[in-house]
Amino acid sequence: MSEPDGGAASPPWTAGAAWIDGRYCPVGDARISVLDLGVTRSDCTYDVVHVWQGRFYRLDAHLDRFAASMARLRLDPGQDRAGIEAVLHGCVRLAGLRDAYVSMTCTRGRMLPGSRDLRTARNSFYCYALPFIWISHPEQQETGARMRISDLIRIPPQSVDPTVKNYHWLDLDLALLDAYDHDADLVVLRDLSGAITEGAGYNVFAHVDGGGLPPGHGTLAGITRRSLIELAREAGQRVDEGCLTADNLLRADEVLVTSTAGGIMPVTVVDGAPVGTGTPGPLTRDLRDRYWASHQDPRYSTPVRYEEPA
Ligand SMILES: Cc1ncc(COP(=O)(O)O)c(C=O)c1O
């Protein structure tokens, strides 16, 4: 793992730092080949962890999920777990960020020239750290986001396993563009049976009939979703993982989305109608406070190694 070369602008690279092809660089200089199967076929997996106030949140859980996804896709990052971890710390350190969005990707890479044999591809691995990203900005969280239930069907889990974090996002992106046309900020897609799945980078959770109801399958096993369920149960709330329908969502007292990119974020309008009182509800506010407080808990968070050369 080499340090940045002398020719590049010197760190901190506050717009973001990347590690690619075995070296660090400003994120704007990180390049990937147009022939990489990650680009031409979405043949890759990735994970995103965040850093808040100088600490990684649930880094082990993200590394576990990334390792499981790579194993499922038969991808080899060419780094062991400690190596991946060192590079993540290195990107945050070189960007000098206290609050960061930190992404790691492993792609199939390029096949040998003239070959169509996937087995000739050497997998590629890269990471980057950016300033923290919010799906719903803190100001928007004061009033809550507006969500649309899309008519588009989420790619079925039988085709692309949603528990392997992936870049098959055309359904999500097109649904989101359509949601913008309907004056919504967020979108959620249903599966072929009509059950609610997830949206563009987040899981969804509704408080309905006195309990929390997150979809139990057909989605990414979000780590923020897991945190929310644990925190809700610790607070004595009932949570029933199962099937969430559009009807549940429309008559829920409270709706929220969960993501590493922003945590626990209230939704106060679904398909143009107010959720409950039409303002972020007490349960959502309480869980959001507990979630951010848990970032100081050493059971969940680890300090970034700002001093240590990666
Ligand atoms: C499709 C999808 N669902 C859910 C999530 C939320 O997962 P996590 O809480 O682990 O960030 C993401 C995160 O990017 C996602 O892409």
The ligand as an ORCA input file, in Angstrom:
! r2SCAN-3c Opt
* xyz 0 1
  C     -31.116     -1.246     -1.995
  C     -30.722     -0.862     -0.602
  N     -31.526     -1.187      0.433
  C     -31.206     -0.839      1.690
  C     -30.066     -0.118      1.983
  C     -29.736      0.267      3.418
  O     -28.692     -0.535      3.918
  P     -27.730     -0.025      5.079
  O     -28.591      0.320      6.231
  O     -26.850     -1.191      5.365
  O     -27.006      1.162      4.551
  C     -29.194      0.220      0.936
  C     -27.965      0.964      1.210
  O     -27.305      1.450      0.318
  C     -29.526     -0.169     -0.386
  O     -28.725      0.144     -1.412
*
